[in-house]
Amino acid sequence: MYCKNCGANLDNQAVVCPYCGVATDNLYAVPVEEAKKEGNGMALAGFICSFFVPLLGWIFGGIGLSRAKKREGKGKGFSIAALVIASVMFFVYLGQYV
């Protein structure tokens, strides 16, 4: 395979050209079916973090919800729960200081 930017001869498994740094087609070559089979770890992380650190619950829950769209809805429930719980916990923690 050859680099589409500089024309250098590359290994067929190369992800980026070592000479110019441009990404090859292998960078985005993960088959769609494999991506759908993967779980949604961000959704679970958001759910767990939402109880202790609401900000992380919001961040990971949001990322998990975005990924759920690409993974046939896997993790959507955990993501929504993370966002709701993080919001509730935020107000619980805020009430302790007011």
RAFEN-V638633 format. One record per helix or strand of 3 or more residues. SS is the DSSP state (hx for helix, st for strand). FROM is the first residue (numbers start at 0). TO is the last residue. Records with the same first field share a line. If there is no record, write none. Layout:
SS=FROM-TO + FROM-TO
This chain:
hx=24-27 + 31-36 + 40-48 + 53-69 + 75-96
